[in-house]
């Protein structure tokens, strides 16, 4: 299908189902025999329209996520030279004899 056609078809199905549901309500008070058919067509059309809109929106979101991931992956790889190193000097007590702490 075309890029946006699925969305617009779903939208028109939802509008059609709403108008059929309104006709159902108007004819239900007069006890007409077509009310059951109108309700069935309205519910099926509404369900189909909602499914088409959901499919289009989820596909659009998947494309946007794929594009964002590709943009992240295309960045320059980080090398060891790029990471700033800093040396930390560990203070040492010069008054302590190392032989005191050895077991041998």
PyMOL commands that place a pseudoatom at each C-alpha (Angstrom):
pseudoatom trace, name=CA, resn=UNK, resi=1, chain=A, elem=C, hetatm=0, pos=[0.000, 0.000, 0.000]
pseudoatom trace, name=CA, resn=UNK, resi=2, chain=A, elem=C, hetatm=0, pos=[0.946, 3.592, -0.323]
pseudoatom trace, name=CA, resn=UNK, resi=3, chain=A, elem=C, hetatm=0, pos=[2.585, 5.264, 2.613]
pseudoatom trace, name=CA, resn=UNK, resi=4, chain=A, elem=C, hetatm=0, pos=[-0.433, 7.043, 4.168]
pseudoatom trace, name=CA, resn=UNK, resi=5, chain=A, elem=C, hetatm=0, pos=[-3.301, 5.222, 2.438]
pseudoatom trace, name=CA, resn=UNK, resi=6, chain=A, elem=C, hetatm=0, pos=[-3.759, 2.709, 5.247]
pseudoatom trace, name=CA, resn=UNK, resi=7, chain=A, elem=C, hetatm=0, pos=[-4.184, 5.511, 7.774]
pseudoatom trace, name=CA, resn=UNK, resi=8, chain=A, elem=C, hetatm=0, pos=[-6.786, 7.363, 5.689]
pseudoatom trace, name=CA, resn=UNK, resi=9, chain=A, elem=C, hetatm=0, pos=[-8.766, 4.214, 4.903]
pseudoatom trace, name=CA, resn=UNK, resi=10, chain=A, elem=C, hetatm=0, pos=[-8.827, 3.379, 8.613]
pseudoatom trace, name=CA, resn=UNK, resi=11, chain=A, elem=C, hetatm=0, pos=[-9.951, 6.891, 9.426]
pseudoatom trace, name=CA, resn=UNK, resi=12, chain=A, elem=C, hetatm=0, pos=[-12.794, 6.764, 6.895]
pseudoatom trace, name=CA, resn=UNK, resi=13, chain=A, elem=C, hetatm=0, pos=[-13.885, 3.381, 8.236]
pseudoatom trace, name=CA, resn=UNK, resi=14, chain=A, elem=C, hetatm=0, pos=[-14.044, 4.825, 11.750]
pseudoatom trace, name=CA, resn=UNK, resi=15, chain=A, elem=C, hetatm=0, pos=[-16.104, 7.812, 10.582]
pseudoatom trace, name=CA, resn=UNK, resi=16, chain=A, elem=C, hetatm=0, pos=[-18.431, 5.513, 8.631]
pseudoatom trace, name=CA, resn=UNK, resi=17, chain=A, elem=C, hetatm=0, pos=[-18.893, 3.253, 11.639]
pseudoatom trace, name=CA, resn=UNK, resi=18, chain=A, elem=C, hetatm=0, pos=[-19.724, 6.251, 13.836]
pseudoatom trace, name=CA, resn=UNK, resi=19, chain=A, elem=C, hetatm=0, pos=[-22.374, 7.440, 11.376]
pseudoatom trace, name=CA, resn=UNK, resi=20, chain=A, elem=C, hetatm=0, pos=[-23.820, 3.920, 11.102]
pseudoatom trace, name=CA, resn=UNK, resi=21, chain=A, elem=C, hetatm=0, pos=[-23.933, 3.695, 14.888]
pseudoatom trace, name=CA, resn=UNK, resi=22, chain=A, elem=C, hetatm=0, pos=[-25.795, 7.013, 15.016]
pseudoatom trace, name=CA, resn=UNK, resi=23, chain=A, elem=C, hetatm=0, pos=[-28.302, 5.637, 12.492]
pseudoatom trace, name=CA, resn=UNK, resi=24, chain=A, elem=C, hetatm=0, pos=[-28.645, 2.512, 14.656]
pseudoatom trace, name=CA, resn=UNK, resi=25, chain=A, elem=C, hetatm=0, pos=[-29.539, 4.638, 17.669]
pseudoatom trace, name=CA, resn=UNK, resi=26, chain=A, elem=C, hetatm=0, pos=[-32.089, 6.661, 15.686]
pseudoatom trace, name=CA, resn=UNK, resi=27, chain=A, elem=C, hetatm=0, pos=[-33.757, 3.595, 14.158]
pseudoatom trace, name=CA, resn=UNK, resi=28, chain=A, elem=C, hetatm=0, pos=[-33.648, 1.521, 17.349]
pseudoatom trace, name=CA, resn=UNK, resi=29, chain=A, elem=C, hetatm=0, pos=[-36.272, 3.725, 18.966]
pseudoatom trace, name=CA, resn=UNK, resi=30, chain=A, elem=C, hetatm=0, pos=[-38.596, 3.078, 15.999]
pseudoatom trace, name=CA, resn=UNK, resi=31, chain=A, elem=C, hetatm=0, pos=[-38.028, -0.708, 16.236]
pseudoatom trace, name=CA, resn=UNK, resi=32, chain=A, elem=C, hetatm=0, pos=[-36.887, -1.120, 12.619]
pseudoatom trace, name=CA, resn=UNK, resi=33, chain=A, elem=C, hetatm=0, pos=[-35.573, -4.479, 11.429]
pseudoatom trace, name=CA, resn=UNK, resi=34, chain=A, elem=C, hetatm=0, pos=[-32.363, -3.061, 9.925]
pseudoatom trace, name=CA, resn=UNK, resi=35, chain=A, elem=C, hetatm=0, pos=[-30.989, -1.961, 13.282]
pseudoatom trace, name=CA, resn=UNK, resi=36, chain=A, elem=C, hetatm=0, pos=[-29.170, -5.254, 13.861]
pseudoatom trace, name=CA, resn=UNK, resi=37, chain=A, elem=C, hetatm=0, pos=[-27.476, -5.035, 10.473]
pseudoatom trace, name=CA, resn=UNK, resi=38, chain=A, elem=C, hetatm=0, pos=[-26.449, -1.420, 11.077]
pseudoatom trace, name=CA, resn=UNK, resi=39, chain=A, elem=C, hetatm=0, pos=[-24.940, -2.314, 14.443]
pseudoatom trace, name=CA, resn=UNK, resi=40, chain=A, elem=C, hetatm=0, pos=[-23.039, -5.258, 12.951]
pseudoatom trace, name=CA, resn=UNK, resi=41, chain=A, elem=C, hetatm=0, pos=[-21.650, -3.214, 10.054]
pseudoatom trace, name=CA, resn=UNK, resi=42, chain=A, elem=C, hetatm=0, pos=[-20.735, -0.352, 12.384]
pseudoatom trace, name=CA, resn=UNK, resi=43, chain=A, elem=C, hetatm=0, pos=[-18.853, -2.620, 14.777]
pseudoatom trace, name=CA, resn=UNK, resi=44, chain=A, elem=C, hetatm=0, pos=[-16.986, -4.488, 12.019]
pseudoatom trace, name=CA, resn=UNK, resi=45, chain=A, elem=C, hetatm=0, pos=[-16.084, -1.238, 10.247]
pseudoatom trace, name=CA, resn=UNK, resi=46, chain=A, elem=C, hetatm=0, pos=[-14.924, 0.360, 13.475]
pseudoatom trace, name=CA, resn=UNK, resi=47, chain=A, elem=C, hetatm=0, pos=[-12.777, -2.632, 14.347]
pseudoatom trace, name=CA, resn=UNK, resi=48, chain=A, elem=C, hetatm=0, pos=[-11.236, -2.755, 10.866]
pseudoatom trace, name=CA, resn=UNK, resi=49, chain=A, elem=C, hetatm=0, pos=[-10.551, 0.986, 10.924]
pseudoatom trace, name=CA, resn=UNK, resi=50, chain=A, elem=C, hetatm=0, pos=[-8.921, 0.812, 14.326]
pseudoatom trace, name=CA, resn=UNK, resi=51, chain=A, elem=C, hetatm=0, pos=[-6.726, -2.108, 13.207]
pseudoatom trace, name=CA, resn=UNK, resi=52, chain=A, elem=C, hetatm=0, pos=[-5.615, -0.245, 10.070]
pseudoatom trace, name=CA, resn=UNK, resi=53, chain=A, elem=C, hetatm=0, pos=[-4.746, 2.892, 12.029]
pseudoatom trace, name=CA, resn=UNK, resi=54, chain=A, elem=C, hetatm=0, pos=[-2.868, 0.859, 14.656]
pseudoatom trace, name=CA, resn=UNK, resi=55, chain=A, elem=C, hetatm=0, pos=[-0.904, -1.006, 11.961]
pseudoatom trace, name=CA, resn=UNK, resi=56, chain=A, elem=C, hetatm=0, pos=[0.071, 2.241, 10.257]
pseudoatom trace, name=CA, resn=UNK, resi=57, chain=A, elem=C, hetatm=0, pos=[1.116, 3.967, 13.481]
pseudoatom trace, name=CA, resn=UNK, resi=58, chain=A, elem=C, hetatm=0, pos=[3.151, 0.987, 14.691]
pseudoatom trace, name=CA, resn=UNK, resi=59, chain=A, elem=C, hetatm=0, pos=[4.914, 0.745, 11.322]
pseudoatom trace, name=CA, resn=UNK, resi=60, chain=A, elem=C, hetatm=0, pos=[5.680, 4.464, 11.410]
pseudoatom trace, name=CA, resn=UNK, resi=61, chain=A, elem=C, hetatm=0, pos=[7.073, 4.185, 14.941]
pseudoatom trace, name=CA, resn=UNK, resi=62, chain=A, elem=C, hetatm=0, pos=[9.185, 1.166, 13.948]
pseudoatom trace, name=CA, resn=UNK, resi=63, chain=A, elem=C, hetatm=0, pos=[10.668, 3.154, 11.059]
pseudoatom trace, name=CA, resn=UNK, resi=64, chain=A, elem=C, hetatm=0, pos=[11.472, 6.070, 13.353]
pseudoatom trace, name=CA, resn=UNK, resi=65, chain=A, elem=C, hetatm=0, pos=[13.127, 3.755, 15.885]
pseudoatom trace, name=CA, resn=UNK, resi=66, chain=A, elem=C, hetatm=0, pos=[15.174, 2.058, 13.152]
pseudoatom trace, name=CA, resn=UNK, resi=67, chain=A, elem=C, hetatm=0, pos=[16.328, 5.434, 11.860]
pseudoatom trace, name=CA, resn=UNK, resi=68, chain=A, elem=C, hetatm=0, pos=[17.347, 6.559, 15.351]
pseudoatom trace, name=CA, resn=UNK, resi=69, chain=A, elem=C, hetatm=0, pos=[19.279, 3.336, 15.978]
pseudoatom trace, name=CA, resn=UNK, resi=70, chain=A, elem=C, hetatm=0, pos=[21.076, 3.640, 12.631]
pseudoatom trace, name=CA, resn=UNK, resi=71, chain=A, elem=C, hetatm=0, pos=[22.052, 7.209, 13.485]
pseudoatom trace, name=CA, resn=UNK, resi=72, chain=A, elem=C, hetatm=0, pos=[23.521, 6.034, 16.783]
pseudoatom trace, name=CA, resn=UNK, resi=73, chain=A, elem=C, hetatm=0, pos=[25.426, 3.174, 15.200]
pseudoatom trace, name=CA, resn=UNK, resi=74, chain=A, elem=C, hetatm=0, pos=[26.933, 5.339, 12.450]
pseudoatom trace, name=CA, resn=UNK, resi=75, chain=A, elem=C, hetatm=0, pos=[28.807, 7.489, 14.943]
pseudoatom trace, name=CA, resn=UNK, resi=76, chain=A, elem=C, hetatm=0, pos=[32.579, 7.237, 15.249]
pseudoatom trace, name=CA, resn=UNK, resi=77, chain=A, elem=C, hetatm=0, pos=[33.733, 4.277, 17.308]
pseudoatom trace, name=CA, resn=UNK, resi=78, chain=A, elem=C, hetatm=0, pos=[35.420, 5.156, 20.585]
pseudoatom trace, name=CA, resn=UNK, resi=79, chain=A, elem=C, hetatm=0, pos=[39.063, 4.165, 20.826]
pseudoatom trace, name=CA, resn=UNK, resi=80, chain=A, elem=C, hetatm=0, pos=[41.304, 3.963, 23.863]
pseudoatom trace, name=CA, resn=UNK, resi=81, chain=A, elem=C, hetatm=0, pos=[43.055, 7.175, 22.836]
pseudoatom trace, name=CA, resn=UNK, resi=82, chain=A, elem=C, hetatm=0, pos=[39.737, 9.038, 22.968]
pseudoatom trace, name=CA, resn=UNK, resi=83, chain=A, elem=C, hetatm=0, pos=[39.155, 8.214, 26.641]
pseudoatom trace, name=CA, resn=UNK, resi=84, chain=A, elem=C, hetatm=0, pos=[40.772, 10.774, 28.921]
pseudoatom trace, name=CA, resn=UNK, resi=85, chain=A, elem=C, hetatm=0, pos=[43.099, 9.141, 31.433]
pseudoatom trace, name=CA, resn=UNK, resi=86, chain=A, elem=C, hetatm=0, pos=[43.934, 10.583, 34.745]
pseudoatom trace, name=CA, resn=UNK, resi=87, chain=A, elem=C, hetatm=0, pos=[46.387, 9.194, 37.162]
pseudoatom trace, name=CA, resn=UNK, resi=88, chain=A, elem=C, hetatm=0, pos=[45.527, 9.051, 40.802]
pseudoatom trace, name=CA, resn=UNK, resi=89, chain=A, elem=C, hetatm=0, pos=[48.324, 8.947, 43.272]
pseudoatom trace, name=CA, resn=UNK, resi=90, chain=A, elem=C, hetatm=0, pos=[47.575, 6.679, 46.200]
pseudoatom trace, name=CA, resn=UNK, resi=91, chain=A, elem=C, hetatm=0, pos=[48.946, 8.115, 49.436]
pseudoatom trace, name=CA, resn=UNK, resi=92, chain=A, elem=C, hetatm=0, pos=[51.270, 5.829, 51.273]
pseudoatom trace, name=CA, resn=UNK, resi=93, chain=A, elem=C, hetatm=0, pos=[52.346, 5.916, 54.864]
pseudoatom trace, name=CA, resn=UNK, resi=94, chain=A, elem=C, hetatm=0, pos=[56.149, 5.972, 54.788]
pseudoatom trace, name=CA, resn=UNK, resi=95, chain=A, elem=C, hetatm=0, pos=[56.465, 5.378, 58.497]
pseudoatom trace, name=CA, resn=UNK, resi=96, chain=A, elem=C, hetatm=0, pos=[55.120, 1.802, 58.259]
pseudoatom trace, name=CA, resn=UNK, resi=97, chain=A, elem=C, hetatm=0, pos=[57.521, -1.019, 57.553]
pseudoatom trace, name=CA, resn=UNK, resi=98, chain=A, elem=C, hetatm=0, pos=[56.325, -3.420, 54.821]
pseudoatom trace, name=CA, resn=UNK, resi=99, chain=A, elem=C, hetatm=0, pos=[57.960, -6.353, 56.632]
pseudoatom trace, name=CA, resn=UNK, resi=100, chain=A, elem=C, hetatm=0, pos=[55.446, -6.047, 59.461]
pseudoatom trace, name=CA, resn=UNK, resi=101, chain=A, elem=C, hetatm=0, pos=[52.618, -6.983, 57.133]
pseudoatom trace, name=CA, resn=UNK, resi=102, chain=A, elem=C, hetatm=0, pos=[54.268, -9.882, 55.345]
pseudoatom trace, name=CA, resn=UNK, resi=103, chain=A, elem=C, hetatm=0, pos=[53.511, -13.368, 56.675]
pseudoatom trace, name=CA, resn=UNK, resi=104, chain=A, elem=C, hetatm=0, pos=[56.760, -15.007, 55.768]
for i in range(1, 104): cmd.bond("trace and resi %d" % i, "trace and resi %d" % (i + 1))
show_as sticks, trace
zoom trace
